[in-house]
Amino acid sequence: MERQKKLFILNDDHVLNRILKEFFKEYGIKVFAFADEIDFDAEIREKKPHAVLLDVGFSSPSSTALIEKIKKSEAHMPVIIMAGMEEYGRALECLRAGAYAVLKKPFSSYEEIYHGVNNAMSHFMERLEIRELTAEMERRFEHDKLNLLELEFVKSLQRMIGETEEAVSVLKNSFALIRNFLSFEVFAALVPQGDEIEIHVYPNGPGNPAATEVVPGTLVRRMKKALLEEKQVKVFLEGDGAETTAQSEEDYKSVIVALSTHNRTHGCAGIYRTRPFDYYEESIFKRFCSHISLTLEKIELFKEVTALSVNDGLTGLSTHLFITSKLNEEVARSERYGSNLSIILFDLDNFKDVNDTHGHLAGDAVLKEVGQILKGSLRSLDSVGRYGGEEFLVILPETDGDSAKVIGERLRRKIEEIEFMYDDNHIRLTICGGLAVHREGMEENALIKIADDNLYKAKREGKNMVCYETK
């Protein structure tokens, strides 16, 4: 806050104005003397005085009207009245109108004027300082409050990582949280979903559903064309509609932010209302969109990591870890309900010859195709995974040994009959299978051991067969 005291003198006596100006100057008070009517609003905003010394006869139509005008510009501005004995009635009217004090003319000394004016300015400056401190405390409180709410916002988003794979769930949760920070009529977000573009519109209250016609176009224009090419756009209105009078795009003011991180673009989001957003509101929304973007990226990374732990990178089948976990579940279910359960452990015959003759890329292509053949030949309740290098484990719930043997033979014949192609090379191969049937009290490792033993028996006895021998 500016420390030099400043005084307005409103008096049509030029000589007295000059004397008072020189007198107050000795005390370090800057004086602006006016002998004629002025634009008080403009002068007060520009010069920011700390008190007004007003001669009761200065203004027309009245001094009280002038005081009211000053008070409209600055409610607590001290106005000190100069009045002679014959003007004392008018001075009392000024006090009733809000004047700070009255100095009687003729003055007994200029010191009397100084102390009266200086005390008034000191009180006013103290009030200004309190006002500034209060405003600063409110700003800090709002800042701390925002930081705490933002922390809760981030925590809420972080909890969603691993709990959901849907971007829409993140957006819905974000809308519910952002409405605690910002005033808006509509929140909307555009997110690519495979071959489609989804636009979700979240009205912040009941009312007019016109937002679904106005908002989507603003988001589509914001996205890069490459992300929108040959994709169908679907619009979803969440809730009952926005309470707004906006009927066209021109009626809305908006803040639209790309939901992007360093490596990816996840879409864009916007907030809308009929009155403009200020810089502070824009910056808050941008900060929160950055948190949304990071959450969407982490969810995508989590999905990728999960997929790597669940799906074999080459064949697309379940990994060893996942298929054995699935077997544990099926063994527990078989024990609980007494249901049938069979497994077949397959191994490609002479697969090393494929790699040696045609190369490892050819071998990879064959493994991938075999995996897809096995997967496509099973029921929806069955499971298949890559157990090892060229080994595949098939789990057959609700299946007894004889039925499993039929399924195994059917799969064996499919592999035997197909001609694999790689770089114009014709590749034929066969497959062996070892079958095992779960018995009460049998653990999964024992079941695998039986299937493995039967597999090696099939290998020893000539390959291209499914061996089923109970233990």
MOMO-V227602 format. One record per backbone hydrogen bond with DSSP energy under -1.0 kcal/mol. CO is the residue of the C=O (numbers start at 1). NH is the residue of the N-H. If there is no record, write none. Layout:
# MOMO-V227602
co nh
CO NH
CO NH
This chain:
# MOMO-V227602
co nh
5 30
6 50
7 32
8 53
9 34
10 55
13 17
14 18
15 19
16 20
17 21
18 22
19 23
20 24
21 25
22 26
24 27
24 29
25 28
30 7
32 9
34 11
38 40
39 43
40 44
41 45
42 46
43 47
44 48
51 8
52 80
53 10
54 82
55 58
62 66
63 67
64 68
65 69
66 70
67 71
68 72
69 73
70 74
74 77
78 52
79 100
80 54
81 103
82 56
83 105
84 87
85 88
87 91
88 92
89 93
90 94
91 95
92 96
93 97
94 99
95 98
101 81
103 83
110 114
111 115
112 116
113 117
114 118
115 119
116 120
117 121
118 122
119 123
120 124
121 125
122 126
123 127
124 128
125 129
126 130
127 131
128 132
129 133
130 134
131 135
132 136
133 137
134 138
135 139
136 140
137 141
138 142
139 143
140 144
141 145
142 146
143 147
144 148
145 149
146 150
147 151
148 152
149 153
150 154
151 155
152 156
153 157
154 158
155 159
158 161
160 163
160 164
166 170
167 171
168 172
169 173
170 174
171 175
172 176
173 177
174 178
175 179
177 180
178 181
178 182
185 204
186 272
187 202
188 270
189 200
190 268
191 198
193 196
195 232
196 193
197 234
198 191
199 236
200 189
201 238
202 187
203 205
208 242
209 212
210 213
210 214
211 215
215 218
215 219
216 220
217 221
219 223
224 227
225 228
225 229
228 231
232 197
234 199
236 201
242 208
242 244
248 251
249 252
253 273
255 271
257 269
258 260
259 266
264 261
267 259
268 190
269 257
270 188
271 255
272 185
272 186
273 253
278 282
279 283
280 284
281 285
282 286
283 287
284 288
285 289
286 290
287 291
288 292
289 293
290 294
291 295
292 296
293 297
294 298
295 299
296 300
297 301
298 302
299 303
300 304
301 305
302 306
303 307
304 308
305 309
306 310
307 311
310 319
312 316
317 312
318 386
319 323
320 324
321 325
322 326
323 327
324 328
325 329
326 330
327 331
328 332
329 333
330 334
331 335
332 336
333 337
334 338
340 398
341 438
342 396
343 436
344 394
345 434
346 392
347 432
350 353
351 355
352 356
353 357
354 358
355 359
359 363
360 364
361 365
362 366
363 367
364 368
365 369
366 370
367 371
368 372
369 373
370 374
371 375
372 376
375 378
383 395
384 318
385 393
390 348
391 387
391 388
392 346
393 385
394 344
395 383
396 342
400 404
401 405
402 406
403 407
404 408
405 409
406 410
407 411
408 412
409 413
410 414
411 415
412 416
413 417
414 418
420 427
422 425
425 422
427 420
430 349
432 347
433 467
434 345
436 343
439 442
443 447
444 448
445 449
446 450
447 451
448 452
449 453
450 454
451 455
452 456
453 457
454 458
455 459
456 460
457 461
458 463
459 462
465 433
467 435
